[in-house]
Amino acid sequence: MRGLISFVAVIAVIQGLAGFAGRVWFDREWGFLHRLVDLPVPAYLGVAAAGVVVLILADNARKRDRG
């Protein structure tokens, strides 16, 4: 289950960074996230940051389970 959570978190980081880069430097939408919701540019960085936080928490939980 943690592997799936980590995978989804990585996808969130990629979508957040791609959406931010696409709107700031290339004036067009990148990724899949813009097809679901209309986000302002700073929100894409928030999505990426949330993905990083979930990755850190999942990694800490995995290490804690291993002892």
C-alpha positions in Angstrom: 0.0 0.0 0.0 2.8 2.4 0.8 4.3 1.7 -2.6 1.1 2.9 -4.2 1.0 6.0 -2.0 4.6 6.8 -3.0 3.8 6.3 -6.7 0.8 8.7 -6.5 3.0 11.2 -4.6 5.6 11.1 -7.3 2.9 11.7 -10.0 1.7 14.7 -7.9 5.2 16.1 -7.8 5.6 15.7 -11.6 2.2 17.2 -12.4 2.8 20.1 -10.1 6.2 20.9 -11.4 5.2 20.4 -15.1 2.1 22.5 -14.6 4.1 25.3 -13.0 6.9 25.2 -15.7 4.4 25.1 -18.5 2.4 28.1 -17.4 5.4 30.2 -16.3 7.9 29.6 -19.1 5.9 28.3 -22.0 2.5 30.0 -21.7 0.6 26.7 -22.1 -0.7 23.9 -19.9 1.4 20.8 -19.4 0.4 17.5 -17.8 -3.0 16.1 -16.9 -4.0 18.2 -13.9 -5.2 21.1 -15.9 -7.8 18.9 -17.5 -9.4 18.2 -14.1 -9.2 21.6 -12.4 -8.3 25.2 -13.2 -5.5 26.1 -10.8 -3.6 29.3 -10.5 0.2 29.1 -11.0 1.2 29.0 -7.3 -1.2 26.2 -6.6 0.9 24.0 -8.9 3.8 24.4 -6.6 1.5 23.6 -3.7 0.6 20.3 -5.4 4.3 19.5 -5.9 5.0 20.4 -2.3 2.2 18.2 -1.0 3.6 15.3 -3.0 7.0 15.8 -1.5 5.5 15.9 2.0 3.6 12.6 1.3 6.8 11.0 0.0 8.7 12.0 3.1 6.0 10.7 5.4 5.7 7.4 3.5 9.4 6.9 3.6 9.5 7.6 7.4 6.7 5.1 7.9 8.5 2.5 5.9 11.7 2.9 7.9 9.8 2.9 11.2 8.1 -0.4 10.2 11.5 -2.0 9.4 12.8 -1.0 12.8 
